[in-house]
Amino acid sequence: MDRLSIWPRIRALARSYKPRWRFAARVTASGLLGYALAGVLHLPLQGLWMILTAIVVTQASAGGSVRATLQYIIGTVGGAVYGAIIGIVIPHGTPLAEFGVLALAIAPLGFIAAYNPNFRVAPFSAVLVLLLAGQFGEGPFESALIRTSEVALGGLIAVIVSLVIFPEHAQQMRLKAAVSLMRRLGRDLPRLVAGFTGELDPAANSRIQNDIGAAVSEFQQITTEAQHEQMIMLATQPDPGPLSRTMLRLRHDLVIIGRAGIKPLPEPLRSRLGAPLTRVAAAARDFLNDSATALGERNGPPPLGGYEAALSAYTAEVEAVRTEGLTLPLTANEVEPLFALGFTLEQLRQNFIDLQRCVQDYARRPRRRKVQAS
Protein backbone atom coordinates (compact mmCIF):
# COMPACT_ATOMS: atom_id res chain seq x y z
CA MET A 1 0.00 0.00 0.00
CA ASP A 2 2.86 2.32 0.76
CA ARG A 3 4.31 1.76 -2.69
CA LEU A 4 0.93 2.35 -4.31
CA SER A 5 0.24 5.49 -2.31
CA ILE A 6 3.55 7.09 -3.27
CA TRP A 7 2.71 7.24 -6.98
CA PRO A 8 -0.06 9.86 -6.61
CA ARG A 9 2.40 12.02 -4.67
CA ILE A 10 5.01 11.65 -7.39
CA ARG A 11 2.46 12.56 -10.08
CA ALA A 12 1.29 15.56 -8.06
CA LEU A 13 4.90 16.69 -7.61
CA ALA A 14 5.55 16.27 -11.35
CA ARG A 15 2.45 18.35 -12.18
CA SER A 16 3.53 21.12 -9.82
CA TYR A 17 6.89 21.37 -11.63
CA LYS A 18 5.38 20.84 -15.07
CA PRO A 19 6.26 24.30 -16.50
CA ARG A 20 9.86 23.97 -15.22
CA TRP A 21 10.67 20.54 -16.59
CA ARG A 22 8.98 21.38 -19.87
CA PHE A 23 11.17 24.46 -20.19
CA ALA A 24 14.24 22.40 -19.28
CA ALA A 25 13.33 19.90 -22.01
CA ARG A 26 12.97 22.68 -24.60
CA VAL A 27 16.28 24.29 -23.67
CA THR A 28 18.05 20.93 -23.81
CA ALA A 29 16.53 20.14 -27.20
CA SER A 30 17.54 23.57 -28.55
CA GLY A 31 21.14 23.10 -27.46
CA LEU A 32 21.46 19.57 -28.79
CA LEU A 33 19.79 20.41 -32.09
CA GLY A 34 22.13 23.36 -32.51
CA TYR A 35 25.14 21.16 -31.81
CA ALA A 36 23.97 18.57 -34.35
CA LEU A 37 23.37 21.21 -37.02
CA ALA A 38 26.78 22.76 -36.37
CA GLY A 39 28.41 19.40 -37.05
CA VAL A 40 26.55 19.02 -40.32
CA LEU A 41 27.49 22.53 -41.46
CA HIS A 42 31.10 22.26 -40.16
CA LEU A 43 30.89 25.64 -38.43
CA PRO A 44 33.95 27.05 -36.65
CA LEU A 45 34.12 26.67 -32.88
CA GLN A 46 31.58 23.83 -33.29
CA GLY A 47 28.83 26.38 -33.92
CA LEU A 48 29.29 28.03 -30.53
CA TRP A 49 27.25 31.12 -31.40
CA MET A 50 24.39 29.09 -32.83
CA ILE A 51 24.25 26.75 -29.84
CA LEU A 52 24.39 29.57 -27.28
CA THR A 53 21.77 31.57 -29.18
CA ALA A 54 19.41 28.60 -29.38
CA ILE A 55 19.72 28.13 -25.60
CA VAL A 56 19.49 31.81 -24.63
CA VAL A 57 16.48 32.76 -26.73
CA THR A 58 14.39 29.68 -25.89
CA GLN A 59 11.64 31.06 -23.68
CA ALA A 60 8.61 29.77 -21.81
CA SER A 61 6.36 30.34 -24.84
CA ALA A 62 6.71 30.39 -28.60
CA GLY A 63 5.90 34.09 -28.63
CA GLY A 64 8.61 34.73 -26.05
CA SER A 65 11.12 32.84 -28.20
CA VAL A 66 10.19 34.94 -31.25
CA ARG A 67 10.55 38.17 -29.27
CA ALA A 68 13.90 37.14 -27.78
CA THR A 69 15.15 35.98 -31.18
CA LEU A 70 14.29 39.28 -32.86
CA GLN A 71 15.97 41.26 -30.09
CA TYR A 72 19.05 39.04 -30.20
CA ILE A 73 19.35 39.23 -33.98
CA ILE A 74 18.98 43.03 -33.98
CA GLY A 75 21.70 43.41 -31.37
CA THR A 76 23.98 40.88 -33.03
CA VAL A 77 23.69 42.37 -36.50
CA GLY A 78 24.22 45.90 -35.21
CA GLY A 79 27.22 44.95 -33.09
CA ALA A 80 28.78 42.66 -35.69
CA VAL A 81 28.51 45.18 -38.53
CA TYR A 82 29.84 48.02 -36.39
CA GLY A 83 32.70 45.85 -35.11
CA ALA A 84 33.59 44.83 -38.67
CA ILE A 85 33.68 48.47 -39.83
CA ILE A 86 35.87 49.48 -36.92
CA GLY A 87 38.18 46.52 -37.55
CA ILE A 88 38.65 47.48 -41.22
CA VAL A 89 38.93 51.25 -40.84
CA ILE A 90 41.29 51.32 -37.85
CA PRO A 91 44.48 49.20 -37.92
CA HIS A 92 45.03 47.33 -34.66
CA GLY A 93 48.15 45.24 -35.04
CA THR A 94 49.57 46.04 -31.60
CA PRO A 95 48.11 45.32 -28.16
CA LEU A 96 47.77 49.04 -27.45
CA ALA A 97 45.94 49.66 -30.75
CA GLU A 98 43.69 46.68 -30.11
CA PHE A 99 42.93 48.09 -26.67
CA GLY A 100 41.86 51.38 -28.24
CA VAL A 101 39.77 49.69 -30.94
CA LEU A 102 37.93 47.64 -28.33
CA ALA A 103 37.17 50.79 -26.35
CA LEU A 104 35.92 52.51 -29.49
CA ALA A 105 33.72 49.53 -30.29
CA ILE A 106 32.27 49.01 -26.82
CA ALA A 107 31.58 52.57 -25.66
CA PRO A 108 29.16 53.76 -28.41
CA LEU A 109 27.29 50.46 -28.48
CA GLY A 110 27.00 50.47 -24.70
CA PHE A 111 25.55 53.99 -24.91
CA ILE A 112 22.97 52.84 -27.50
CA ALA A 113 22.11 49.77 -25.42
CA ALA A 114 21.27 52.06 -22.50
CA TYR A 115 18.48 53.56 -24.63
CA ASN A 116 17.32 50.47 -26.53
CA PRO A 117 17.35 47.01 -24.91
CA ASN A 118 17.44 45.40 -28.36
CA PHE A 119 21.13 46.34 -28.51
CA ARG A 120 22.21 44.82 -25.21
CA VAL A 121 24.21 42.12 -26.97
CA ALA A 122 25.67 44.56 -29.52
CA PRO A 123 28.89 45.33 -27.54
CA PHE A 124 29.38 41.61 -26.97
CA SER A 125 28.97 40.88 -30.69
CA ALA A 126 31.38 43.65 -31.72
CA VAL A 127 34.08 42.37 -29.36
CA LEU A 128 33.79 38.80 -30.65
CA VAL A 129 33.98 39.93 -34.27
CA LEU A 130 37.07 42.03 -33.56
CA LEU A 131 38.86 39.35 -31.57
CA LEU A 132 37.91 36.37 -33.72
CA ALA A 133 38.48 38.01 -37.13
CA GLY A 134 41.61 36.42 -38.58
CA GLN A 135 41.65 33.50 -36.16
CA PHE A 136 40.12 31.21 -38.79
CA GLY A 137 41.31 32.99 -41.89
CA GLU A 138 38.31 35.31 -41.94
CA GLY A 139 38.15 39.02 -42.58
CA PRO A 140 36.05 41.29 -40.34
CA PHE A 141 33.03 41.34 -42.65
CA GLU A 142 33.20 37.60 -43.27
CA SER A 143 33.42 37.03 -39.53
CA ALA A 144 30.41 39.32 -38.95
CA LEU A 145 28.40 37.50 -41.63
CA ILE A 146 29.17 34.06 -40.20
CA ARG A 147 28.33 35.09 -36.62
CA THR A 148 25.09 36.75 -37.71
CA SER A 149 24.08 33.67 -39.72
CA GLU A 150 24.77 31.45 -36.72
CA VAL A 151 22.61 33.65 -34.51
CA ALA A 152 19.75 33.57 -37.02
CA LEU A 153 19.97 29.77 -37.22
CA GLY A 154 20.06 29.52 -33.42
CA GLY A 155 16.97 31.70 -33.15
CA LEU A 156 15.17 29.62 -35.76
CA ILE A 157 15.99 26.46 -33.81
CA ALA A 158 14.60 28.03 -30.61
CA VAL A 159 11.33 29.01 -32.29
CA ILE A 160 10.86 25.58 -33.90
CA VAL A 161 11.57 23.78 -30.63
CA SER A 162 9.13 26.06 -28.78
CA LEU A 163 6.42 25.18 -31.28
CA VAL A 164 7.07 21.42 -31.37
CA ILE A 165 8.34 20.25 -27.96
CA PHE A 166 5.83 20.73 -25.13
CA PRO A 167 4.52 23.90 -26.77
CA GLU A 168 3.30 26.68 -24.50
CA HIS A 169 1.52 29.39 -26.48
CA ALA A 170 1.72 32.97 -25.21
CA GLN A 171 -1.96 33.47 -26.03
CA GLN A 172 -2.97 30.74 -23.59
CA MET A 173 -0.58 32.01 -20.95
CA ARG A 174 -1.96 35.50 -21.48
CA LEU A 175 -5.55 34.45 -20.90
CA LYS A 176 -4.55 32.65 -17.69
CA ALA A 177 -2.71 35.77 -16.54
CA ALA A 178 -5.75 37.93 -17.38
CA VAL A 179 -8.05 35.64 -15.39
CA SER A 180 -5.69 35.77 -12.42
CA LEU A 181 -5.39 39.55 -12.69
CA MET A 182 -9.17 40.07 -12.81
CA ARG A 183 -9.61 37.93 -9.72
CA ARG A 184 -6.93 39.95 -7.96
CA LEU A 185 -8.67 43.20 -8.89
CA GLY A 186 -11.96 41.79 -7.66
CA ARG A 187 -10.38 40.81 -4.36
CA ASP A 188 -8.53 44.08 -3.75
CA LEU A 189 -11.11 46.62 -4.94
CA PRO A 190 -13.44 46.23 -1.90
CA ARG A 191 -10.42 46.49 0.39
CA LEU A 192 -9.47 49.82 -1.16
CA VAL A 193 -13.06 51.13 -1.15
CA ALA A 194 -13.27 50.27 2.56
CA GLY A 195 -10.78 53.08 3.16
CA PHE A 196 -13.61 55.61 2.63
CA THR A 197 -15.57 54.23 5.58
CA GLY A 198 -12.74 53.10 7.86
CA GLU A 199 -9.01 53.50 8.35
CA LEU A 200 -6.90 51.90 5.61
CA ASP A 201 -3.39 51.09 6.71
CA PRO A 202 -1.00 53.00 4.38
CA ALA A 203 1.37 50.03 4.37
CA ALA A 204 -1.46 47.69 3.35
CA ASN A 205 -2.59 50.14 0.67
CA SER A 206 0.94 50.35 -0.72
CA ARG A 207 1.32 46.57 -0.67
CA ILE A 208 -1.97 46.10 -2.55
CA GLN A 209 -0.99 48.64 -5.19
CA ASN A 210 2.49 47.14 -5.62
CA ASP A 211 1.10 43.63 -6.02
CA ILE A 212 -1.44 44.78 -8.61
CA GLY A 213 1.26 46.73 -10.45
CA ALA A 214 3.52 43.68 -10.60
CA ALA A 215 0.66 41.51 -11.90
CA VAL A 216 -0.20 44.09 -14.57
CA SER A 217 3.45 44.34 -15.64
CA GLU A 218 3.65 40.55 -16.00
CA PHE A 219 0.44 40.56 -18.02
CA GLN A 220 1.74 43.31 -20.32
CA GLN A 221 4.96 41.36 -20.91
CA ILE A 222 3.01 38.23 -21.87
CA THR A 223 0.85 40.39 -24.15
CA THR A 224 3.98 41.52 -25.98
CA GLU A 225 4.96 37.89 -26.45
CA ALA A 226 1.46 37.09 -27.74
CA GLN A 227 1.76 39.87 -30.31
CA HIS A 228 5.05 38.41 -31.54
CA GLU A 229 3.52 34.94 -31.57
CA GLN A 230 0.84 36.08 -34.03
CA MET A 231 3.65 36.52 -36.58
CA ILE A 232 4.19 32.76 -36.80
CA MET A 233 0.76 31.36 -35.94
CA LEU A 234 -1.58 30.56 -38.81
CA ALA A 235 -4.74 30.50 -36.67
CA THR A 236 -6.54 33.81 -36.33
CA GLN A 237 -6.51 35.18 -32.79
CA PRO A 238 -8.21 38.26 -31.29
CA ASP A 239 -6.13 41.40 -31.18
CA PRO A 240 -4.30 41.39 -27.79
CA GLY A 241 -4.38 45.20 -27.62
CA PRO A 242 -7.93 45.93 -26.36
CA LEU A 243 -7.75 43.54 -23.40
CA SER A 244 -4.30 44.83 -22.50
CA ARG A 245 -5.44 48.46 -22.54
CA THR A 246 -8.59 47.65 -20.56
CA MET A 247 -6.64 45.88 -17.82
CA LEU A 248 -4.27 48.83 -17.61
CA ARG A 249 -7.18 51.29 -17.25
CA LEU A 250 -8.74 49.13 -14.53
CA ARG A 251 -5.43 49.20 -12.70
CA HIS A 252 -5.45 53.03 -12.92
CA ASP A 253 -8.97 53.09 -11.46
CA LEU A 254 -7.80 51.17 -8.41
CA VAL A 255 -4.83 53.51 -8.03
CA ILE A 256 -7.16 56.52 -7.88
CA ILE A 257 -9.50 54.78 -5.44
CA GLY A 258 -6.57 53.84 -3.22
CA ARG A 259 -5.20 57.38 -3.18
CA ALA A 260 -8.58 59.04 -2.60
CA GLY A 261 -9.49 56.59 0.17
CA ILE A 262 -6.31 56.89 2.17
CA LYS A 263 -8.43 58.69 4.82
CA PRO A 264 -12.09 57.95 5.66
CA LEU A 265 -14.85 60.36 4.72
CA PRO A 266 -16.08 62.78 7.40
CA GLU A 267 -18.69 61.26 9.69
CA PRO A 268 -21.80 62.94 8.18
CA LEU A 269 -20.93 61.38 4.83
CA ARG A 270 -19.57 58.12 6.14
CA SER A 271 -22.75 57.02 7.88
CA ARG A 272 -24.95 57.87 4.90
CA LEU A 273 -22.76 56.54 2.10
CA GLY A 274 -21.11 53.56 3.77
CA ALA A 275 -23.77 50.97 2.98
CA PRO A 276 -24.44 51.92 -0.66
CA LEU A 277 -20.70 52.23 -1.29
CA THR A 278 -20.12 48.77 0.12
CA ARG A 279 -22.76 47.40 -2.25
CA VAL A 280 -21.03 49.09 -5.20
CA ALA A 281 -17.72 47.48 -4.25
CA ALA A 282 -19.38 44.07 -3.86
CA ALA A 283 -21.07 44.38 -7.26
CA ALA A 284 -17.77 45.34 -8.88
CA ARG A 285 -16.07 42.37 -7.23
CA ASP A 286 -18.76 40.00 -8.49
CA PHE A 287 -18.55 41.38 -12.03
CA LEU A 288 -14.75 41.00 -12.13
CA ASN A 289 -14.91 37.46 -10.77
CA ASP A 290 -17.69 36.49 -13.20
CA SER A 291 -15.72 38.04 -16.07
CA ALA A 292 -12.65 36.04 -15.04
CA THR A 293 -14.69 32.84 -15.05
CA ALA A 294 -16.22 33.66 -18.43
CA LEU A 295 -12.83 34.44 -19.96
CA GLY A 296 -11.26 31.30 -18.54
CA GLU A 297 -14.08 29.14 -19.93
CA ARG A 298 -14.23 31.16 -23.17
CA ASN A 299 -17.91 32.02 -22.58
CA GLY A 300 -19.81 35.24 -23.20
CA PRO A 301 -19.42 38.14 -20.73
CA PRO A 302 -21.57 38.47 -17.59
CA PRO A 303 -24.23 41.19 -17.37
CA LEU A 304 -23.35 44.55 -15.88
CA GLY A 305 -26.80 45.24 -14.42
CA GLY A 306 -25.81 44.49 -10.82
CA TYR A 307 -23.01 47.03 -10.80
CA GLU A 308 -25.05 49.66 -12.64
CA ALA A 309 -27.94 49.31 -10.18
CA ALA A 310 -25.60 49.61 -7.19
CA LEU A 311 -23.86 52.61 -8.74
CA SER A 312 -27.20 54.33 -9.46
CA ALA A 313 -28.30 53.82 -5.84
CA TYR A 314 -25.01 55.22 -4.56
CA THR A 315 -25.18 58.22 -6.91
CA ALA A 316 -28.75 58.95 -5.77
CA GLU A 317 -27.64 58.88 -2.13
CA VAL A 318 -24.77 61.28 -2.90
CA GLU A 319 -27.25 63.67 -4.54
CA ALA A 320 -29.51 63.41 -1.49
CA VAL A 321 -26.59 64.23 0.78
CA ARG A 322 -25.74 67.29 -1.28
CA THR A 323 -29.39 68.40 -1.43
CA GLU A 324 -29.62 68.20 2.35
CA GLY A 325 -26.57 70.44 2.61
CA LEU A 326 -24.41 67.94 4.51
CA THR A 327 -21.39 68.85 2.38
CA LEU A 328 -21.63 72.62 3.05
CA PRO A 329 -19.79 72.66 6.42
CA LEU A 330 -16.96 70.56 5.01
CA THR A 331 -13.70 71.90 3.63
CA ALA A 332 -12.61 71.40 0.05
CA ASN A 333 -10.04 68.78 1.14
CA GLU A 334 -12.76 66.81 2.93
CA VAL A 335 -15.16 66.84 -0.03
CA GLU A 336 -12.60 66.30 -2.79
CA PRO A 337 -12.20 62.51 -2.18
CA LEU A 338 -15.97 62.11 -2.59
CA PHE A 339 -15.92 63.73 -6.02
CA ALA A 340 -12.83 61.74 -7.05
CA LEU A 341 -14.56 58.53 -5.99
CA GLY A 342 -17.72 59.35 -7.96
CA PHE A 343 -15.72 60.06 -11.11
CA THR A 344 -13.67 56.87 -10.73
CA LEU A 345 -16.72 54.65 -10.13
CA GLU A 346 -18.30 56.01 -13.32
CA GLN A 347 -15.03 55.48 -15.18
CA LEU A 348 -14.96 51.96 -13.78
CA ARG A 349 -18.36 51.35 -15.36
CA GLN A 350 -17.07 52.45 -18.75
CA ASN A 351 -14.07 50.16 -18.40
CA PHE A 352 -16.34 47.28 -17.40
CA ILE A 353 -18.23 47.80 -20.67
CA ASP A 354 -14.91 47.55 -22.53
CA LEU A 355 -14.10 44.43 -20.53
CA GLN A 356 -17.39 42.89 -21.65
CA ARG A 357 -16.40 43.44 -25.27
CA CYS A 358 -12.98 41.90 -24.67
CA VAL A 359 -14.44 38.80 -23.00
CA GLN A 360 -16.88 38.45 -25.90
CA ASP A 361 -13.98 38.56 -28.39
CA TYR A 362 -12.53 35.41 -26.82
CA ALA A 363 -15.84 33.57 -26.38
CA ARG A 364 -16.11 30.27 -28.24
CA ARG A 365 -19.88 29.99 -27.88
CA PRO A 366 -22.37 32.38 -29.46
CA ARG A 367 -23.62 35.12 -27.21
CA ARG A 368 -27.06 34.36 -25.81
CA ARG A 369 -27.81 37.77 -24.42
CA LYS A 370 -26.90 41.25 -25.44
CA VAL A 371 -23.98 42.91 -23.67
CA GLN A 372 -25.38 45.67 -21.52
CA ALA A 373 -24.24 49.19 -22.12
CA SER A 374 -25.30 52.51 -20.87
C-alpha positions, 0 to 999 in steps of 0.5 A: 500500500505504501508503494501504491500510495507514493505514486499519486504524490510523485504525479502531483509533484511532477504536475507542480513542476510541469512548466519547469521541466517542460522548459528544461526539455525545450532548452536541452533540445535547442542546445542539442539540435544546434550542436547537431546542425553545427556538425553538419554545417562544419561551423567554426568553434563547433557552432558556438554562437548558434548553440548559445543563441538557441539556448538563450532565446528559448523562452517559456512560450513560442511568442517569447522565443520569437521576441527574444530571437528578434531582439538578439538578432537586432543586437547581433547584427548591429554589433557585428557590422559596427565591429567589422567596420571598426576593424577594417577602418582602424588598424590594430596590429599592436596590443595598445591599438587593439585596446583602443579599438575595443574601447571605441567599439564598446563605448558607443554600443553600450551607450545605444544599449542604455536607450534600446534594450534590443542592442544589449548584446551589440557590444558583446557581438562587436568584441567577438567579431574584432577578436575572432576576425583572422583566427580562422582565416576570416576578414572582419566582414566575413566574420560578422556574416558568419556570426550573424548567420549562426545567430539567425539559425540559433533563433530559428531552432529556438522558435521551432523547438518552442512550437514542437516540444511541449509547446506553450503558447503565449496566447494561452498564458496570457488568458490565464494571466488575465483571469488571475489579474481580474480575480486579484482586482476583484479581491482588492477593490473592496479592500481599497473602497473600505478606506472611505468608511474606515481607516486603511493602513497606508502600508497595506494600501501600498502593498496592494498597489504594488502587487497589482502593479507587478501583476499588470506588468507581468500581463503586459509582458506576456501580451507583448509575447502574444503579439510576436507569436501572431507573426508565426501562428496561422490560426486567427486570434483576437487582437491582444491590444484591447484587453491589455489596454482595458486591464491597464485602465482598470489598474489606474482606477484602483490607483485613484480609489486607493489614493482618494481613500487613504483617509475615511470620509467625514462622519456625516458622509460616512454614515450615509454613504457607507452601505451603498458604497459597500454594495457598489464594491461588492457588485464590482467584485462580483462582475470582475470574478464572473468576467474572469470565469467567463474568460477562462471558460471562453464564454460570453461576458456576464451582465453589468446590471448588478453594478449599474444598479448599485452605482445608481443607488449610490449616486442617488444617495450622494445627490440626497446628501448634497441636497440636504446640505451635509457637504456645506460645512466641510472643507474642500479637502474633505469633499474632494475625495468624494468627487474623485470617488464618484468620477472613478466609479463612473469610469470603472463602469465604462471600463467594465463595458470595454471588458465585456467586449474583450471577454466576448472577443474570446468567447467560443460559444455564441452570445445568448444575451446582449452585452449591456451598455449605458 
